[in-house]
């Protein structure tokens, strides 16, 4: 086996390697590998237990064919976080799916695995194949900041200047968002308002999580004192608030493709 598995079959089935995948296609293509589709990227992490091993895994992944222009990485003291997107398209393509399969195969060569962190508390391997506990973790996620505006054209330049941000690739000016050119800070986007709404805060956080993590994250947030304000747009997003009314949205890729059905109501907590 060449390490490609389904990724090779995907490209050989007549798919254009540069075509934009639907959100559903992207998610289904990699979920079984320990990757998740989150806010336009394929994301995973490899828990290594040490910085040198994380660097080794990252170097092998970076050396894969076609990694340039698709792969981004964040190397930490005990793991490497990997993200895939076709930069020229600003979207996930079959080429990214192929790379996800290749990277998972690279991790296996180190006796490690690619994982999205869903349903676990950060356990991993120490590079010798032994389970290592005590590492704190969470699922792969993406944070955005949303600002309510009445006049986007006048507000947007202020935030671009004060943060040193740039337009998203291929975008220029309202109504598009702003991003950190170094990829370190959260993206910023602007929500057009027809009139002031003084009863609510003007800035809120959007936390995009793996689709299979959303309900647990919502339940945990409610248990921590939060209130579910709206699930009308679920499973695309749920609106929650802290005890003083400050809002945050938990978001997934689901319910956003054309023809999608939004039916992601939050289940009632189990008794006990």
Buried (B, 14 or more C-beta within 10 A) or exposed (E): EEBBBBBBEBBEEEBEBEEBBBBBBBBEBBBEBBBBBBBBBBBBBBBBBBBEBBBBBBEBBEEBEBBEEBBBBBBEEBBBBBBBBBEEBEBBBBBBBBBBBBBBBBBEEBEBBBBBBBEEEBEBBBBEEEEBEEBEBBBBBBEBBBBBBEEBEEBBEEBBEEBEBBBBEEBEEBEBBBBBEEEEBBBBBBBEBEEEEEEEEEEBBBBBBBBBBBBEBBBEBBEEEBEBBEBEBBBBBBBBBEEEEBBBBBBBBBBBEEEBEBEBEBEEEEEE
